[in-house]
Amino acid sequence: MTNKTAITPNARLIEVFSAIQGEGLNVGTRQIFIRFAMCDLRCHFCDSSHTWDIPHNCRIERSPGLRDFEIHPNPVSLPMLLEWVERQNLSGLHDSISLTGGEPLLHTQFLLEFLPQVGATGLPIYLETGGHRPEQLAMILPYLDSVGMDFKLPSTSGESRWQEHAKFLQLCYDSHVEIFVKIIISQTTDSTELERSALLVADVSPTIPVFLQPVTPLEKPFAFTEIPVLAPSPHQVLNWQALMKKYIKQVRVVPQTHKMLNQL
């Protein structure tokens, strides 16, 4: 009989810190952010391109909100991450834990062991995702309380994931997890893609909230493409909101407030 040694998965992280959520349904709430490394998308408007690959080190905030970061090597063990979260979790301070990235669903095997244990904090678990990995989502859905999924419009992001988005959204809705959709919009956004998005959401449920987020233009050193991604005009935003509200009950326009608050 062969003895098999259990291998505890490790996390590849960018950072762990406490901040104010700047996007979507949870905007303005205080969260413990666990930012995972790696992303398999290359959105033109991405403001977190430093998360696309695995860095040698990650930053861990000692005290919530003080930005007194320690530097630790990647990968990070599960007990160590649990300890860091517990250190952040001052009584009554945080509303939830945010799993963000990068793309957290690239770390499903780690999350399968981490989420049942971090649930002991009593904090709701919020997943922020590109919304294009339904198979991985299905594995961890029982441990999630809310999901904020992106719709990647080809005209704005350069990515096209319609089928994956539809399956992903349906899984969330069927599981009764709190779900909302975020869509980055820019001057180049194609209105027919917004209508297609609205129809896709309405086909699952017209009650699912949609958040239109005018892009915050990136400075040239941080831009992914040579073509600038510019914010839409007020006229465009008003027209697009009206278009989507033909199909969806809640279509809100909310800027990326974490940038305005310098909560990056």
Disulfide bonds with the S-S distance in Angstrom:
none
